[in-house]
Amino acid sequence: MASEALKNLALSDTGFVFDPTTGNTYTLNETGLAIVRLLKIDKTKEDIIQSIISEYEVDSDEIERDYSDMIIQLTELGLYK
């Protein structure tokens, strides 16, 4: 389940992310933005991976790595638990 901090993030279509709680801003690539959007609506890891594979035609190993990297980054920023 997405944390409140993650759910509060403001996302733009260009990958600009604003955290209204801290005032911090971030930039995400298309894949990162897709992952965060799906996390915000409480999609499971499996749902996220399948959604991105079908949308971007990437292989599952690549998206598994991207997903894991994003979770690590979000956790380090205190946005995911």
Long-range contacts (C-beta under 8 A, 24 or more apart in sequence): 1-42, 2-39, 2-40, 2-41, 2-42, 2-80, 3-79, 3-80, 3-81, 5-78, 5-79, 6-36, 6-39, 6-40, 6-74, 6-79, 6-80, 7-40, 9-36, 9-40, 9-79, 11-36, 11-37, 11-40, 19-79, 24-77, 26-77, 30-56, 31-56, 31-58, 31-63, 31-66, 32-66, 32-70, 35-66, 35-67, 35-70, 36-70, 36-74, 39-74, 39-80
